[in-house]
């Protein structure tokens, strides 16, 4: 099957001038990734719901009538014998606007429920400190809960597990590429470029959804943070999609290198034969993801824009520019593997000659 002449010519141009195209691609990706250093996350606030929806209108009416913290009442379960002491501590605590009388358990057990209204909106960042102080100062058997606290605990669990999840994904990605390509350097470069594209996508997410750039055009009110579930979810999704394009390109390059032993043929032929597939597949996915930007609720809007941006950056800057340029710069070293590693890895070949 003949290769598309445009991608064939593009591969030859990249081989002749890898730095001319590779360096600008790196600079663009790094510039987009830098804002991720200031990324903030929190659980969604009521602003993710369109203003015309009855749920948001009811939420705001409750706040106007009873106070900002009314929609996020804290529920404190405490031993009945300690209920009065618990109520006194709650009443004197900073960040608590009102405390309701204790209610004994209907089943006759020795537990009581006390509801306390925070002085701030449930999504306000200061509520976390209030809950932390209450858990430290209330009697040891008292349990602090409620819908707002459930969100805070879920956010903390997501933050605590995010490094582990990211580490597992990166490790598995490297191992799978290493097994498939039999070459540690190109496997590592594949993972690092995936990570760079992911960081750039999160940087764009911060600029749009945290800082509010383009929020008027996209039709939403910025919350000042990215939804707390976003980092783990988006990282896993983006990395999985990026791995697809990585395998498309590098498996083709590996096949041609096995046939010829020539790194130039491997790189240029890989682009010539897989470039159109990557371009077409990415174009479809970007179009599909960006349609979610038309959604009124904020979560699907975030998902569409973040994933669409990630695919756009990964396919067109990483797979069609930067990774081929790295294959050119590293040459034969990209496909080198130590003898001991070749003995450990299963034998996998892409060429069938």
N, C-alpha and C positions, 0 to 999 in steps of 0.2 A: 504494500500500500504506500503510495507516495505521500510525503509529508507536506503540510501546508507551507508554501514558500515564504509567507510573512514570518512565521515562527522560525523557520530555518534561517532566514536572513537575520532575525533578531538574535538567535543563538550565536551566529558568527560575529555579529557586532559586539555582543557581550564578551566573547572570547578575546577579541582584539582590545576592548576598552573596559575591563571589569571595574576599575576604580572610578571611571567617569560616571558610571551608572550606579555602582554599588555604594559608593560613599554618600551621594545625595539620598539614596534610599535609607541608609542607616541614620543620617541626620534627621530626616523627616520622622522616622519611627521613634527615635530618641526624644525629639522635641515633643511629640505627642504623648510619649510615655512619662515625661517629667512630672506633669500635673498629678500623676497617680500618688506621688509622695504625700500630697495633702488630701487624699481621699478620705471622706468620713462616711460612716454607715450608721444606720439606725432603722428601727422598724417603721413601716409606713404610717403616716399620719392621716387624718381625715381628708387632707387636701388631695389625696390620690383619687377621691371620689368626685365626680363632676358636681359643680355647685347646684345644678338644677335637680339632682337626685334627692328623693325624700329622706334617705338615710342621713345625708349630710345636713339637710335642713333641720331634721329632728335633733341631730347631734348639737347643732348650734343653738337651737331653741332651749335645750336642756342647760347648756352652758350659760345662756343669758338669764335664765330663771334661777338657777341654783349655784352657779359658779364654774370657773374654768375646769376644775378637776372632777366635776360631777359625773361625766361619762366614764371616768376611770377609777371608780371607787376601789379602795384597797380592802381586801378581806383578810382579817387576822383571826386565825383559829388559835385559841389559848385554853389551857385548863380553867375550868370554872372557878376554882379556888384563887386563881391569879387574874381573874377578869378585871377586877377593880384596879389593880396595880397596872395592868396592861393599858386600860383606858386612860389612866392618869398620865402615863408615859406618852401615849399617843397625843393627848390634848396639849401637852407641853412641847411636843416635838416641832422643830422648824419644818416648814413645808406641808403641814397638815392644817387644813382650814376648818374642819369640823369632824366630830366623832359621834357616831350613833350609839345608843345604848346596847349593851351586850345582849345577845339572844342565846338562851340555853338550847342545847341539842334536843330535838324532838324525841329521839330514841332513849332519852334518859341517861346518856353517857355523861362523863364529867367534862365535856368540851363545850365551849361557848364561842360564838362568832361575833366579832366586832367589825363594823364597817367604818372606814375613815376616808374622808374626802381630801385629796391633795389640793394644794393651793394653785397648782399649775395644770396645764393641759396634759393629758396622758402621754403625748409624744414629746413633751418638753424634756430636754436633756437633764435638767436638775432633778427630775423624779428619780433617776437612778441613785443619786446621792442620798435622797430621802429614804429610799428603800434600804440602802446599805446601812444607814444609821439606825433605822428601826430594827433591823435584824441583829445589830450589835447591842442595842440598848434594851430591847424587850426581853421578857423572861425567856430562858433558854428553850423552853418547850413551845413557845409561841411560833406560829408559822405565818409568814406574810405572803399573800397571794392576790388573786384577782386578775382580770383580763390584762390590765396594763402591766402588772408584774410578770405575767406569763410572757408577754412580748419581750420584756427586758431579759428574762432568763433565757428565752430562746435566742435572742441576739447574742448573749454571752456565750451560749453553747456553740453557736455558729462561729464566733470569733475564736474560741478555744480550739475548735477542730479544724479551722481553715488551714493552718500550717501543715497539719498532718495530711489533709486531703490533697493539698497542692504538692506536697512532697511525694506522696504515693503516685499521683498522676504523672509527675515528671520522671520518677524512677521507672514506672511501667512503660512510659513512652520511650525512654532511652533503651530499656531492655528489649522491647519489641523491635525497634529499629535496628538494634545491634544484631539480633537474631536474624532479621530479614536481610540486612545489608552486609553482615559479616565484617564491618569496618567501624571501629570505635569513634574515629574522628568525625566522619560524616553523620553518624548517629547522634553524636553530641551536638554538632552544628544544627541538625534538624530540630532537636529539642530546644536549643537556645534561640533559634529564630522563631519557633512557635511561641516561646515565652516573651520574646520582644514584641511580636504582634499582639499578644494578649495584653501586655502592659500598655501598649499604645491605645488599644480599645478602651481599657479602663481609664486612661488619661482623658480620652474624648468624653467618656461617660461623666467624669468629674466636671469637665468644662460645661457640659450641657445640663446635667441633672442636679449637680451641687451648686455650681456657680450661676446657672441660669442663662448661659449664652444660647441664643436661639429659642428660648422658651416661648417668646411671643409668637414666633413663626410656627412652632410646633403645637401651640395651644395648650400650655400647662403652666401651673404655678410651681416654681422650684421649691423643694423642701429644704434645701441646704445640705442634703446628704443623699447617698445612694441607698436604696433599700437594703436592709441587713442581710437578706437571703441572697443578694446579688453576687458578691464575690465568689462564693463556693459554686453556685449554680452557673454563673457566666464563665468562670474559669474552666469548669469541666466541659461545658458545651463548646467554648471557643477552641480549647485544646483538642477536643475530639474532631472538630471540623478541620482544624489545621493539620492534624495527622493525616486526614484523607488526601489533601493536596500534597503533603510531603511524600506520601507513599506513591502517588501518581508520578511525581517527578523523579524521585530517587530510584524507584524500582526500574523505571525505564533507563535511567543513567547507568544503573548497575548492570542491566542486561547488555547494553552496548559496550560497557567496559569489559565484561566477560568475553564478549565476542572478539573485540579488537585489541584490548589492552591499552587503548589510547584514551587519555583523559579528555582530549579535545573532542573526539568523536562521541564520547559518553555524554558530555555536557550539551553539545550542540544538537545531537540526535535526540536527547531526552526532551529538550525544549521543542524541537521540531515535531515530535510524535505525541507529546503529552500536553504541550502548551495550549492547543485548541480545546482539549478536554477541560483543563483547569479554567480557561477563560470562560467557556460556555457554562460549566457547572457553577462557577462563582457568580456569573451574571444572573443566573436564575435564582440562586439563593439570596443574593443581595436584593433583588427585586421583591422576592417573597417576604424577607425580613423587614424591609423598609415599609411594606404596606401596613405593618403593625404600628407604625408611627401615626397612622390615621385614627387609631383607637382613642377614645376619650379617657378611659381610666389610665392612670399613669403606669402601673406595672407592665401591661403588655406593650406600652409605648417604649418603656425602658428596654424591654427584652428585644424588640424589633430593631431599635436604633443601635444598641450595643452589639448585638450579634451581626447585624448588617454591616456595621463599620468594621468589625473584626474580620469578616470574610473579605470585605473590600481591600483592607490593608494586607491581609495575609496572602490572598491570591495574587494580587497585582504588584505589590511591592516585595513580598518575601519570595514567593514561588517563581515569579516570572522575572525577577531582577536580582534580589540579594542572594538567594541560595545558589542560583547558577553562577553568579559572580564569585561566590565562595568556592565553588567547585573549580573554577578557573584558577583562583589564587592558590588553592591547596594542591591542585594537580594530582599526581599519583598518591600523595600522602593521604588524600581523602579516602582512598580505597585500601590503604595498607592495614594489615591486621597481624599481630604477633603470632608466632607459630603455636604457642601454648593456648591462645584464645581460639584459634581455628580447630584445635583438638577438642576443646570443650563444647563449642557451639555445634548444633546440628548442621549438616550440609544442606544448604538451600541455594539453588541456582535459578536465575531468571531466563538465561539463554537456553535454547534447545537444539543448538547445532551439534 
